[in-house]
Amino acid sequence: MKNKAMDMNKNEKIYIAGHRGLVGTALTHRLLQKGYKNILTRTSSEMDLVCQKSVEDFLVKEKPDWVIMVAANHGGIQANLSHTAEFLYDNMMINFNLIHAALLAGVKKIINISASCVYPESIFEPFREDMLFSGPVQKGTEGYAWAKAMGIRYCQICNAQFGTKFTSLLPVNLYGRNVSFDPEQTGVLPAMIKRFHDAVKHHKSEVCIWGDGKARREFLHVEDLVSAVELLLNVEHEDDTYNVGSGEWISIQELASICADICGYKGKILNDLTRPKGTSRQKLDSGRLKLLGWEPKVSLRNGIMDLYRYALETNLLE
């Protein structure tokens, strides 16, 4: 693949939608650290991404060279089940408003951070990009997943009709230093860390995890996703969708054992079969992105250890 001129990219105007979240924080820090000089951000109080006019006015005025779509309304299993309609509406509006306004502003390049839950649960792993839209999305995250899937499709249709370069990244379950430990907002990994940490703190002899523990997942450190975004900023690429997976496929039961060990928990790990277990299987084929030169760098155990140390140092678990 032919590399773009680095100096040109570092002077281009890049708007990061959702710069305060897990991905947005890491991405903004990385780009500034690498010398990108023209980063645009807006907080939710400064611009409502669900409001079409607000987004259009901003992008038409600023005319960025790139829009990186990181913003989302999301949460863990229980939040997805309890707020399906809100997740569908908010994320559909965020995606469509940003893409539509980018077209009006003449933006030719978008990197849309989507999610691997857009893949149908009925297909066999590893999931490949050509399997997208081959069946209904996963029910446990239905509202969020349909919105994310339609964001991908809108990007593809714009590319075909207008000749734009709108690219979607489909990462697996993300974690990292700015992850939320709020039970309503967080995913399975930080929820486990919090649970085992509290068990050690309060001298509990049993910790219960949701489901039977057999569901299998991939987890990706946010810095590995950020490196994929940076790669796409600097390398010519032909495809419009790229999986971003760690390659480490692990059961929820195995994940619980790792988190317990890192937190110093020595008691029993029980399974609550009355609780939802989420998607049963999730493994990506990231070969397409690797052909561009990307490789994940952070192993799951090292990533969890780093997150736990950081959470202790910053009192995030209190």
N, C-alpha and C positions, 0 to 999 in steps of 0.2 A: 504494500500500500504506500501511496505517496503522502508524505507528511506536508501539512500546511506550514506556512511561514509563522514561526512562533511569535515574532515581534508584532505581526499584524494582529494575531489573536489577542495578544495582551493589551492592545490598545482599543480593541472593539468594545462596544457597550453591551454589557451582559446584565439582563434583569433576572434576578432570582426570586421567584414567587414562592414564599414560604421559607424565608431565610432564618426564622427563629426555631424551627423544629429540629429533629434529630439530624436529618440529611442536610437541611439548609444551613444549620450552624457549622457543620463540618465542611461543607462545600464552600461557604463564604470564607471561612478561615483558610482553607487550602488555596483558593484562588488568590486571595490577598497576599498570602505568604509566598506564592510563586510569582508575584509581580504583575498580576492582572490589575490594571489601573482604573478601570471604568465599570465598577460594580454598582448596579442599581438595586435598592431594596425599599420596601414599604411595609410598615406594620399593619396589622388588621384594623387598627384605629385610624390609620391614614388612608387606607383603601380597602373596601369591602370586595373581595374577589367573587362573592356570590351576586353582586350587583353589576349588571352588564354595562351600564353607562359609566360607572366608576372605573372599570377596567379599560373600556374603550378610550375614555378621555386621557387616561394616564399613558397608555401605549402609543396612541396617535401623537401625543405631545412629545414623548421621549424618543420614540422610534429606535428602540434598541436593535443591535445586530443579532443578538441571541435572546431567546426567552428560555429559561430553565424552570420547568414546572415541577415544584416540589410540594407545594401546598396541598393539604388534604384534611378532611375531617375523618378521623379513624379511631380505632380502639381495639380491645381484645375480643375474645369470643363472646362474653356476655354483652358488651357494648354493641357488637354487631347484631346480636339477636334482639336486643331491646330497642335499637335505634336504626332499624333497617331502612325505613323511609327517609329519615334525616340524612343518613349516609348516602343514600341514592341521590337525593335532591342536591345536597350541598356539593358533593363531588362532581356530579354531572354539570352543575352550573359553573363551578370553578374551572373545570376542564374546557367546557364549551366557550365560556367567556374569554378565557385566555387565548385559545386557538383562534376564535373569530376575530378578536381584537387585534391579534398579531397579523392576520390577513389584511385588516383595514389599515394597519400601520405600515404595511409593506415588509414585515419581518419575514425573512426567508428561512431562518434556522431556529428550530425548537428542539430542546431535549426534554421529553416528557417522562418523568419518573412515575411509572405505573406500578404494577404489582403482579406477582405470580399467581395470585388467587383468581385471575381472569381465565386461567385454563380450566376446561371441563374436568370434573372429578372422574368421569367415566373413561378417560384415556389412560394409556399405560405410560409409566415413567421409563426413562427420563422424558420430560416434556420438551418438545422442540417448537420453535417459532411457527412452523407450518401447521401445527396442531391448533392454533388459535381459532376461535369461532367455530369449532367442530362439534359443539354441543353446549348445553346450559352450563353456566358458571356454578361454582361450588356454593351450596346452599347455606353453609355456616357463615359466609361473608357476602350474601347475595346482593344487598344494596350497594355496598362498597365496590364489589367486584363488577357488577353491571356498569356502574359509572366509569370505572377504570377501563373496562373493555371498550366502551363507546368512545372514550378519549383516544385510545389507540386507533380505533377505526376511523375517527374523524381526521386524525393526522394522516392516515393512509390515503383517504379520499382527497384531502387537500393536496397531497403530493401528486396524485394522479391528475387532478384537474388544474392545478395552478403551478405545478413544477417547483413546489417548495421542498425544503429539506427538513421535514419534521420527523424526528426519530424518537422512538419509545424504548426505554429500558425497563425490563421486567425483573426486579430483584426478588429474591426469596426473603424470608423473615429477617428483618434488620434489627441490629442492636449496636450499642456504642455509648460513648460517654454522656451524651445529652438525652438519653432515653428516659421516658417517664416511668416512674415506679407507682403511679396512681393506678389502683386496681381497675378503674373504669377505662383508663386510657391505654394501658400497657398490654403487651403481648405476653406469650407464655414464658419466655426466658427471663425477663426482669421480674415477672410475677413470682417465678420460682426462687430467684435470688432473694427477694424480699421475704418470702415465706420461710426459707431455711435460715436466713439471718435472724428473723424474729424468733424462730424456734430455739436457736442457740442462745439468744439474748434472754429469753424467758424460761430456759431450761425445760423445753418440751421434749417428750420422748417419742412423739409421733407427729408426722407431717403427712397431710393428705393432698394428693394431686388429682386433677380432674381427669376423668376417663380411665380407660384400662391401661394406658401407657404404651399401647402398641402402635399408635399413629407415628409415622416417620416424617421428619422434616429436614430441610436444609436451613442453616442460619448464616447470615452474611454480616460481617463487621462493616459499619458505615464507611470506614476509610477505604475499604475495597470498592464500594459503590462509587465513592467520590473519585477514585482513580479511574474508574470506567467513564465517568462524566468528563473528566479532564482529557482522557484519551480521545473521546469523540469531538472535543473542541479543537483538536490538533491533528487529527488523521482523517483523510478522505474515506468515506464509507458509503457503500451502495445500498445496504439493507435498511429497512425502516423499523425493524424491531430486533432487540437483542436481549436474550436471557442473561441474568447476572446471578450466578450461583457459586457457592463456595466449593462444591464437590464433596462436602462431608455430609453424608446422609445418616441421620441418627434417630432412634426412637425417643419418644417423650420420656420413657422410663430411664433410658440411658442418660438423657439430658438431666433428669432429676438427680441421678447418682453423681454426675459431674458437679452440678451446682451445690449439692449437699457436701461433697468433699471440699470444694473451694471455700465454702462458708464455715467449714469445721463442724458440720452436723453429723452426729454418730447414731442417731435414733432410727426408728422404723419409718419407711416410706410406704404409705397406704394409698389405695386407689378408690376414688369416689365414683362408682359406676352410674350414679344418678345424674352426674354432671356431663355436659356436652364435651366431646373429645376433639371437636373441630375436624378439619379435613384429614382423611385417613392416610393419604400419601401425597408427598410433594417433593419432587426431585427434578431439577432442570438440566438440560443439555446446554452448556454455555460455550460450545465449540465455535459458534459463529463469532462471538466477541473475542475469543482467544485467537482467532485467525488475524485479528487486528493488532495483537500483541499484548492483550490484557491477561493478567493472572492474579488470582487472589493471594494475598500475602499473610493474612492474619488467621491462624488456626483457631478453631472454636475454643479450645481450652485456654489458650493464651488470651483470647479476646474476652472471655468471661472473667478471667483473673484480673485483667486490666480494668474492666468495668467495675468489678467488686471493690478493688483497691480505691478507685476514683470515687465510688459511692460512699465508702467509709470516710475518705478524706474530706469530702464535701457535705457530709451529713445528709445525703439524699435518702437514706434508709430510715431516718428518724421520724 
